[in-house]
């Protein structure tokens, strides 16, 4: 948050996850973060998360917002400066 890479980060603790790793099904617990940011900040945010994440294969996905609450979108624009 201090780096102003996201206006809001939601932390969903203890999500159960299943995935394939090295040909085997794995069952684990993870913490899911939902970061709300500008499109222009996605690359910097991804680089930062990868620099602090303990795994080499860091799951990171982005979803564009076509429509949203105009007041919220304005708040997000104000909260995350566009360099």
Residue, then its C-alpha position, 0 to 999 in steps of 0.5 A: x500500500x505504501x508504494x501506491x501500486x493499488x488503491x485497495x488490497x483484499x486479503x482472503x485467508x486460508x483458501x483451499x486450493x488444488x493444483x498440478x505440480x510436477x505431474x501430481x495433484x497437490x492440495x494446499x492452503x493459500x492466501x488470496x490477494x485481490x488488488x485493485x489498481x490501474x492498468x498502468x500499474x499492473x506490471x509494477x505490481x506484478x514485479x513487486x509481488x514476485x519480488x516478495x513471494x516465496x515461490x518462483x511460479x507466482x500466480x498473477x492474473x488481471x481482469x479489465x473493468x469495462x464498467x464500474x461505479x463512477x464514484x469508485x473509479x474516480x476514487x481509484x484514479x485518485x488513490x493510485x497515481x498514474x506516473 
